[in-house]
Amino acid sequence: EEGEQEGEQPSGGVLHASAAVANAGSSAQTICVAFSLSPPGGGRLLAAASTAAVSVPPGGRATVSLALSVAEPEVWSAASPHLYTVHAAVVQSGCASSSSSSSASE
């Protein structure tokens, strides 16, 4: 961010996550993808959200994406590589009716 000094932590960040989903079945499936972000070394979740529901045709594919807001992310550098873990899970039922900053494409 503009105006930050070297070594200064940013006040917030955004993780843009996407997943490609394939339907190997013989019928269309309505799915969403739940993403979660864990800090370096594990611990409490920093952010979690699900994409909007999307229908994947039989034999077809869909790509879903969203943006997760992260409060006070640790700055990555070669000397201090803070590696976060992103988990993604396909959900076939119980998808949220809406999710901010999500999109899908086939």
N, C-alpha and C positions, 0 to 999 in steps of 0.2 A: 504494500500500500504506500501511497505517496506520503512523504513526511516522516516515515518511520526511520529510526536510527538503527544501525547494525546491531544485532543482538536483541533488539526490542521485539517483544511478542506482539503479533497482530491481535486486534480485538475480536476478529471473527473471520470465518472462511466459509467456502462453499465447496462441497464435493459433488461433482457431476458423475452419477453412476448410471450404467446401462447394462442390460442383459439381453442376449438373444435366446429365444425359447423356441424349441421345435416340438411339434405334435406328431408323434409316430403312430398315433391311434387312428381308428377308422371313423371317428366322429369329432365334430368341433368341440373345443374346450374353452371355457371362460376362465381366465387366470389373472392373477396379478403377481407382482414380485415384491417381496418384503426385503428391504435393505436395512442393515444395521452397521454402525461404525463403532469399533472399540479402540481405545487408546493404545499406544505402544506399551507392551508388557501386560496387556489385559486390563481387567478392571471393569468399572461400570460403563454402560453404553453411553456414548457421546451424542449419538443421533440415531433415529430410526424412523422409517416411513415406508409406505407401500405405494406402488403405482396404482393408477386407476385400472379397473377391470378391462381386459381386452380379449376378444374372441380369436382363437387360433384355429384355422381350418384344418381338417384332417390332412396329414402329410405336409402341412404348411409351417411357416415360421413367423415369428413376430419379434420385434425389438422394442423393449420398453425402457424408459429412462426417467430419471428424476434428479432433483437437486436437494442435497441435505445441507442444512445450515449447521456449522460447527462453531461453537463459542470458544474463543481462546485456543486455537490450534497451536501446537508446538511447531516451530520453524524447523524445516529440514535443511541439513547441510551435510557435506561429505564428512565433516569432523563429528557431527552429531546427528546421525540419520534417524529421525523419529518415524518409525514405520507403523502406520495404522493398519488395522485389519477390517476389511469389509466383508460382511456375510450377505449372501443373497439366497432367498428361498422362494420357490414357486408355490403359490397358494391357489388351490382350485376352488375353495369355498370360503366364504367369510371375508371376501375382499371389501375394503372400505368403499363406500359409494363415491368418494372423491378423494383426491390427494393433490396437494399443491405442487406446482412445478413438475408435473409428470406428462409424458407423451408416449405415443406408441406409433410404430410404423411396421408395415409388412414387407 
